[in-house]
Amino acid sequence: MTRAVPTSADVARLAGVSRATVSYVLNNTNAVRISEPTRRRVHEAAKELGYVPHAAARSLRAGHSRMVLMPTPAVSVGPLYNRFLSELQWSLSRLDYTVVQYGRVGLTGEEAARAWAELRPVAVLAPGAHDLGPQGVALLKRSGARAVITFGPYQVDGAHALLMDQRSVGRAAGAHLLARGRRRIGVIIPQEPGLEAFSRPRADGVRESAEGTGAQVVEVALPYDEGAAARLAARWRSLGLDGVFAYNDEYAMLLMRALQDEGIAVPDGTGMVGADDLMLGRLLRPRLSTVRVELPSGQELAELVDRMVSDPSAEPPARQLLGAELVERESG
């Protein structure tokens, strides 16, 4: 026979308390003082019965959900950003938010906003790749979202903006290569779809650092593929490059191995800089010079989200997230 779904009334009877007390304990309400022994009895009763609070009912009582929606990135964002996003999710859960990753890729603008709004999140953290415009922000807010936060290079009207200017990464790499005497600098442009939001601004940053120096900056296309790297290395000498910013550490490792297999020394033949400061870059020989990308802690941003949810009428701020620091090792 199918067992009946346990209710809060069942928990209350087993724990010997009122249903209101069960609600206060299981919803972490601080407005009412409840002793630790009572809290333990409620939690033990809920565990014994297999009772789980109903999220939709809790949302109706509160007037909003505790769901923070984070659309899944459409492209691989690499270990650095994955760690940052994981820490942010963990920190939000500690503040009693339920973080939901929305997995449908390919949605942009109002189409994406409409799909997200169906879930009635209290906040949306949207990567810039979704191109969420003012209409999409307004739609989400009409549907109950108290905070819409965008990650990207520019601010969207009505949204809180966490600005990520990738040009600073390219500027740091370019300035270092120029200081080391490099005058014809290659910039690796990944060919994987969706990475343009990162690679193009980084290339622009290298060009900005070279302005007025007489140095040349050359874009070099490279898919993330060993065969493609080997073919590029085979014609590397014809490009006449004495330095290269390899987009990130993973592409730098791929290219360095291919150049070494072709008999081109790093840094004597070509100075090389990556980005993200991955552990593997320190294990290479020569050790990889890189740009350390500095992001705020996930806890700091989770607390920012919580403040915005608590006061949705506050003026949407814009905040610069990225810092970039050159870490000099042996390859540059």
MIGUTI-708936 format. One record per residue (C-alpha): x, y, z; residue number from 1. Coordinates in pm, whole numbers. Layout:
! MIGUTI-708936
X  Y  Z  NUM
...
***
This chain:
! MIGUTI-708936
0  0  0  1
110  356  -71  2
203  534  250  3
40  870  322  4
265  1172  279  5
363  1297  628  6
238  1642  723  7
348  1907  968  8
56  1798  1190  9
212  1449  1210  10
545  1604  1310  11
374  1819  1572  12
196  1518  1729  13
514  1308  1740  14
722  1594  1885  15
451  1703  2127  16
440  2062  2005  17
210  2287  1802  18
211  2307  1423  19
322  2668  1455  20
630  2554  1647  21
707  2299  1374  22
683  2577  1115  23
908  2810  1315  24
1173  2542  1365  25
1182  2395  1015  26
1171  2736  846  27
1454  2872  1066  28
1235  3157  1190  29
1413  3376  1443  30
1111  3586  1537  31
1005  3335  1806  32
1235  3207  2078  33
1236  2826  2087  34
1455  2618  2317  35
1721  2386  2179  36
1559  2069  2325  37
1234  2158  2145  38
1419  2223  1821  39
1590  1884  1850  40
1257  1705  1910  41
1105  1869  1601  42
1402  1782  1379  43
1412  1425  1509  44
1038  1381  1452  45
1063  1522  1098  46
1354  1288  1022  47
1173  983  1165  48
860  1055  960  49
1049  1159  646  50
876  1496  648  51
1007  1771  417  52
858  2125  422  53
658  2222  114  54
851  2494  -69  55
548  2625  -258  56
343  2659  61  57
630  2835  235  58
655  3076  -59  59
284  3157  -36  60
317  3237  335  61
623  3453  281  62
493  3628  -30  63
796  3516  -232  64
1014  3211  -284  65
1367  3158  -153  66
1478  3037  -494  67
1779  3196  -662  68
1798  3097  -1027  69
2138  3067  -1194  70
2124  2983  -1566  71
2384  2724  -1661  72
2665  2890  -1862  73
2636  2818  -2232  74
3012  2755  -2256  75
3281  2606  -2039  76
3394  2889  -1812  77
3699  2709  -1672  78
3810  2602  -1324  79
3846  2955  -1182  80
3486  3060  -1253  81
3352  2716  -1162  82
3508  2751  -816  83
3367  3102  -783  84
3015  2992  -881  85
3030  2688  -650  86
3133  2907  -356  87
2854  3152  -437  88
2595  2872  -446  89
2719  2730  -115  90
2711  3074  49  91
2356  3138  -73  92
2243  2804  68  93
2388  2905  405  94
2157  3207  393  95
1860  2970  343  96
1822  3024  -31  97
1757  2736  -268  98
1987  2769  -569  99
1849  2624  -891  100
2061  2592  -1204  101
1852  2639  -1516  102
1986  2402  -1779  103
1825  2508  -2109  104
2095  2670  -2322  105
2039  2883  -2629  106
1780  3113  -2469  107
1852  3484  -2478  108
1680  3815  -2406  109
1307  3814  -2332  110
1277  3448  -2429  111
1519  3356  -2151  112
1351  3593  -1904  113
1010  3441  -1977  114
1138  3087  -1919  115
1308  3186  -1591  116
1004  3382  -1471  117
788  3066  -1490  118
977  2934  -1186  119
904  3251  -984  120
1257  3299  -844  121
1321  3565  -583  122
1649  3649  -758  123
1816  3574  -1090  124
2193  3574  -1146  125
2229  3599  -1523  126
2556  3562  -1718  127
2615  3832  -1977  128
2602  3575  -2257  129
2221  3571  -2223  130
2201  3939  -2330  131
1921  4014  -2087  132
1788  4356  -2191  133
1576  4607  -1996  134
1253  4439  -2115  135
1370  4105  -1981  136
1463  4260  -1646  137
1122  4427  -1622  138
944  4101  -1706  139
1130  3915  -1430  140
1049  4184  -1175  141
680  4184  -1270  142
687  3810  -1208  143
813  3854  -854  144
1193  3862  -881  145
1319  4107  -621  146
1672  4116  -761  147
1807  4064  -1112  148
2185  4053  -1120  149
2385  4041  -1442  150
2745  3926  -1486  151
2912  4089  -1784  152
3101  4382  -1931  153
2815  4636  -1915  154
2514  4735  -1704  155
2154  4663  -1805  156
1885  4917  -1706  157
1697  4799  -1398  158
1944  4524  -1306  159
2221  4508  -1050  160
2543  4479  -1248  161
2848  4278  -1149  162
3089  4407  -1412  163
3358  4177  -1545  164
3588  4375  -1774  165
3808  4115  -1939  166
4021  4386  -2099  167
4211  4423  -1773  168
4337  4065  -1814  169
4470  4139  -2162  170
4623  4469  -2053  171
4819  4298  -1775  172
4949  4027  -2011  173
5037  4274  -2288  174
5216  4514  -2053  175
5431  4230  -1921  176
5530  4101  -2265  177
5614  4454  -2378  178
5825  4513  -2067  179
6018  4196  -2154  180
6105  4343  -2494  181
5849  4159  -2709  182
5749  4362  -3012  183
5537  4127  -3225  184
5282  3972  -2992  185
5036  3702  -3083  186
4697  3680  -2911  187
4529  3340  -2915  188
4159  3358  -3010  189
3977  3035  -2913  190
3742  2901  -3177  191
3493  2741  -2937  192
3146  2905  -2966  193
3056  3141  -2683  194
3409  3227  -2570  195
3406  3552  -2768  196
3269  3734  -2461  197
3601  3656  -2289  198
3853  3636  -2573  199
3765  3952  -2767  200
3791  4191  -2471  201
4116  4024  -2363  202
4258  4077  -2712  203
4143  4440  -2701  204
4327  4479  -2370  205
4652  4358  -2525  206
4606  4609  -2809  207
4542  4888  -2559  208
4867  4809  -2378  209
5058  4823  -2708  210
4923  5162  -2822  211
5204  5410  -2887  212
5482  5152  -2841  213
5532  5055  -3205  214
5466  4692  -3117  215
5238  4480  -3335  216
4953  4265  -3204  217
4846  3969  -3420  218
4535  3759  -3359  219
4591  3384  -3397  220
4295  3145  -3415  221
4328  2817  -3224  222
4068  2549  -3146  223
4123  2357  -2820  224
4263  2054  -3000  225
4606  1888  -3005  226
4607  1848  -3380  227
4521  2213  -3436  228
4795  2317  -3193  229
5049  2101  -3376  230
4953  2255  -3711  231
4985  2604  -3566  232
5326  2521  -3419  233
5442  2392  -3759  234
5389  2737  -3913  235
5482  2937  -3603  236
5819  3055  -3732  237
5654  3206  -4040  238
5438  3425  -3814  239
5745  3598  -3670  240
5599  3626  -3320  241
5833  3680  -3027  242
5559  3678  -2761  243
5210  3538  -2716  244
4919  3587  -2480  245
4750  3247  -2492  246
4400  3353  -2369  247
4422  3137  -2054  248
4642  2877  -1886  249
4473  2582  -2056  250
4539  2719  -2405  251
4890  2817  -2296  252
4966  2459  -2190  253
4827  2326  -2518  254
5034  2568  -2725  255
5353  2538  -2518  256
5363  2161  -2560  257
5308  2194  -2936  258
5581  2459  -2972  259
5828  2250  -2774  260
5753  1946  -2988  261
5832  2165  -3291  262
6168  2266  -3138  263
6063  2622  -3052  264
6190  2719  -2707  265
5979  2902  -2450  266
6068  3175  -2354  267
6382  3211  -2570  268
6197  3166  -2900  269
5860  3296  -2784  270
5763  3448  -2450  271
5428  3319  -2326  272
5165  3437  -2076  273
4844  3261  -1975  274
4561  3362  -1741  275
4377  3221  -1437  276
4687  3100  -1243  277
4596  2730  -1245  278
4803  2487  -1041  279
4905  2294  -1353  280
5073  2605  -1491  281
5317  2595  -1200  282
5403  2233  -1278  283
5503  2304  -1639  284
5866  2346  -1740  285
5921  2630  -1789  286
5671  2741  -1528  287
5395  2946  -1682  288
5376  3323  -1637  289
5009  3409  -1597  290
4752  3673  -1508  291
4588  3599  -1174  292
4222  3693  -1205  293
4092  3819  -872  294
3725  3770  -783  295
3540  3860  -464  296
3440  3579  -229  297
3117  3391  -288  298
3009  3479  65  299
3049  3851  -5  300
2830  3830  -315  301
2573  3606  -143  302
2533  3870  126  303
2493  4132  -147  304
2214  3923  -305  305
2047  3890  36  306
2054  4268  87  307
1903  4328  -256  308
1626  4076  -190  309
1552  4243  146  310
1537  4590  -13  311
1423  4556  -377  312
1352  4931  -398  313
1721  5021  -361  314
1891  5180  -661  315
2054  4901  -868  316
2430  4941  -822  317
2712  4854  -1060  318
3015  4688  -911  319
3345  4598  -1075  320
3434  4236  -999  321
3755  4158  -1182  322
4104  4238  -1069  323
4407  4129  -1271  324
4759  4077  -1142  325
5055  3950  -1346  326
5238  3657  -1189  327
5585  3637  -1344  328
5745  3295  -1370  329
5973  3146  -1635  330
5774  3134  -1959  331
5739  3508  -2020  332
***
